[in-house]
Amino acid sequence: METLSFEFPAGQPPRGRTLVGCVGSGDLEVLIEPGQAGKLTIKVQTSVNGAEQRWQHLFARMFDGQKPPAMAIDIHDFGATPGVVRLRLEQGFEEIGHD
């Protein structure tokens, strides 16, 4: 198991919070909560050691040229592919009202 942390510039916190996915299903779980204004923080607990660069590239592509809401995102990964990660994040963003 490895725990990774990432931070990106952000706007104001969203009002809602959500939980999508289920780590026990062999997928991944994403918890999104309001964060500190100006910061988007992401904590990833993953079963895949040595994948920090893959995660960094995925998040950089998602947030490049955007100013997302200030969120605290916790991801509990069970070896999910980048496509599944992005899908779960987009589901969570939709639930809290972020485009």
Backbone torsions as a table, in degrees:
resi	resn	phi	psi	omega
1	MET	NA	142.4	179.2
2	GLU	-135.1	141.7	175.9
3	THR	-114.1	125.2	-177.7
4	LEU	-117.5	148.4	178.4
5	SER	-129.7	138.8	-179.9
6	PHE	-136.6	153.4	178.4
7	GLU	-142.5	139.0	179.7
8	PHE	-136.3	154.1	175.5
9	PRO	-66.1	148.3	-176.8
10	ALA	-149.5	173.6	177.5
11	GLY	-94.4	-131.1	179.6
12	GLN	-90.6	156.2	179.9
13	PRO	-66.7	148.4	173.1
14	PRO	-75.8	169.8	179.7
15	ARG	-86.3	-29.7	-173.0
16	GLY	-99.3	174.7	173.1
17	ARG	-139.9	156.7	-177.9
18	THR	-154.7	161.1	174.2
19	LEU	-130.9	122.9	177.8
20	VAL	-126.6	150.7	-179.8
21	GLY	79.8	178.4	-178.2
22	CYS	-153.1	113.5	-175.6
23	VAL	-62.6	-30.0	-179.4
24	GLY	-69.9	-12.4	-177.8
25	SER	-88.0	3.3	-175.6
26	GLY	82.4	14.2	-177.9
27	ASP	-108.9	-128.3	171.1
28	LEU	-153.2	163.0	-177.2
29	GLU	-121.3	136.5	179.5
30	VAL	-127.2	123.0	175.4
31	LEU	-110.3	124.3	179.3
32	ILE	-119.4	125.3	179.0
33	GLU	-131.1	158.9	174.2
34	PRO	-58.7	140.3	-179.3
35	GLY	-113.2	-166.1	178.9
36	GLN	-80.7	132.3	-179.2
37	ALA	-49.2	133.5	178.0
38	GLY	89.1	-5.5	-176.2
39	LYS	-133.8	134.7	168.2
40	LEU	-111.3	117.4	179.3
41	THR	-112.8	141.9	180.0
42	ILE	-131.4	127.8	174.5
43	LYS	-117.7	125.6	-178.7
44	VAL	-116.7	124.4	169.3
45	GLN	-105.8	115.6	-173.5
46	THR	-126.9	149.1	176.4
47	SER	-87.9	-4.1	-178.0
48	VAL	-103.3	103.1	179.0
49	ASN	-72.3	145.8	176.2
50	GLY	80.5	18.2	-176.3
51	ALA	-105.2	16.6	-175.5
52	GLU	-59.0	-41.4	-179.5
53	GLN	-63.3	-38.6	178.4
54	ARG	-61.3	-45.1	178.8
55	TRP	-64.5	-44.5	-179.9
56	GLN	-58.7	-45.1	179.8
57	HIS	-64.5	-40.8	179.2
58	LEU	-60.6	-49.6	-179.0
59	PHE	-66.9	-40.1	178.9
60	ALA	-59.8	-41.9	177.5
61	ARG	-65.2	-39.2	-177.6
62	MET	-68.5	-37.8	-172.0
63	PHE	-106.3	0.6	179.8
64	ASP	-63.0	127.7	178.1
65	GLY	75.4	8.8	179.9
66	GLN	-118.9	162.8	169.3
67	LYS	-125.5	87.1	-177.6
68	PRO	-70.0	164.9	174.5
69	PRO	-62.2	156.7	176.7
70	ALA	-72.5	109.7	-176.3
71	MET	-129.1	153.2	169.0
72	ALA	-111.1	112.3	-176.0
73	ILE	-111.2	125.6	173.9
74	ASP	-112.5	126.4	179.2
75	ILE	-118.8	127.0	173.5
76	HIS	-110.8	105.6	-172.3
77	ASP	-95.1	146.6	175.0
78	PHE	-127.1	46.2	178.8
79	GLY	77.5	24.7	-178.1
80	ALA	-67.1	150.8	177.3
81	THR	-75.8	159.7	178.1
82	PRO	-56.0	-35.0	178.4
83	GLY	-62.5	-41.3	179.1
84	VAL	-69.1	-39.1	177.9
85	VAL	-59.3	-49.3	-178.9
86	ARG	-62.3	-41.8	178.3
87	LEU	-58.6	-47.8	-179.2
88	ARG	-64.9	-40.7	177.2
89	LEU	-62.4	-44.9	179.3
90	GLU	-63.5	-37.5	175.1
91	GLN	-61.0	-44.9	179.2
92	GLY	-63.6	-42.8	178.9
93	PHE	-62.3	-39.2	179.0
94	GLU	-63.1	-40.8	-178.5
95	GLU	-66.9	-32.8	179.1
96	ILE	-91.7	-2.7	175.6
97	GLY	91.1	18.6	177.0
98	HIS	-98.1	134.7	178.3
99	ASP	-81.0	NA	NA
